[in-house]
Amino acid sequence: MEITMEMVKKLRDETHAGIMDCKKALKENNGDYAGALKYLKEVGLAAVEKRADRATDEGRVTFEISDKAAVIVSVTSETDFVAKNDEFKALGKNLCKYALENGCKEPNAEMDDMVKSLIATIHENMNIKRMSYIDIAEGENVTGYSHADGAIGVLVKFTSDNNAVFSTEAFKTLAFNTAMHICAADPLYLDTQSVPEAYVNENLEIFRAKVAQDEKLSNKPENVKEGIVKGMLNKHLGEICLMNQVGQIYNDDGLTIAQIVARFNKENGSKVAIKEYVRYRAGA
């Protein structure tokens, strides 16, 4: 059967495979379109398996927010060049939309197939590195922030006793500035209550060892030394816990995030609180 350019073009448009690959697929299957499609898929999947061990240290972070949920996905790639590719960008968006539409709390086989399909087209290894799904209930709001075209992505969930506050410009500013702060400050935990006990105990031992090795403190009473240790721990927690961090965005008064939220509530007669957040960095 004669292989025409129209047949090759149709196959290329559907599969995004190279012209020569499409032509070969049609020849191998005597012009049968369905057979050529199957052939290209098998070849593509074989290529995917060969690339599976390649390191993926680049990528981008994408998120989507609906009325009822939000999804953030970190998809990795081998090179920064591919991370900036329009098809790779579209993959992130499509993964998020699929997860929202189907209520996927974690990547499933269909999402993995979406990634494999692009690997077969672009010929570079890719992975869904991380994914988070955040439910949005009544009295909750999720705001997102993307830094440097997907280099860092942030989602932060707020709660309130009144949904109306979420529509105000004052809240939108608070939410956006908070998301930007999380992007810049990279807190490890929401607040001190969220810090695992094991982490606290480990750092207490580290700080006690430092105090014990400080000759200037050798003659201090044990209760004084322990007070210094706890002061060091509190300082450390203030650096790693979101609510204890000093806001880095438009904060001339040097307030912590907790104080900024408290000021907002006093000025607006509201009960807004930060419930949780997610921060992803591309490639990690």
Number of C-alpha atoms within 10 A of each C-alpha: 9 9 14 11 11 9 16 22 16 13 24 18 12 9 18 17 19 15 15 11 18 24 21 18 23 26 15 13 16 14 19 15 16 11 15 22 18 13 18 20 16 13 13 21 16 12 18 22 13 11 17 15 9 12 15 20 16 21 30 28 30 30 24 21 21 13 12 15 18 26 27 27 26 25 28 26 25 19 17 15 11 21 23 15 12 9 14 23 19 12 19 25 19 16 27 25 18 16 26 21 11 9 15 17 14 14 17 10 8 12 19 14 12 14 21 23 19 20 23 24 16 16 15 20 25 29 20 19 18 18 22 20 21 20 18 18 11 12 15 21 24 25 18 23 22 20 14 8 12 22 18 21 27 26 29 22 21 19 20 19 13 13 14 11 18 19 10 11 10 13 19 14 11 15 24 17 18 26 26 22 22 25 21 14 17 18 22 16 19 19 20 16 9 10 15 10 9 9 9 15 12 10 16 17 12 14 19 18 12 11 18 14 11 10 9 9 14 12 8 11 10 11 9 11 17 16 12 16 22 16 13 17 19 13 13 14 21 18 18 19 22 27 22 23 24 21 25 18 16 9 13 8 9 14 16 18 21 18 16 19 22 16 13 17 16 11 10 14 10 16 15 22 16 22 15 16 20 23 21 25 19 22 24 16
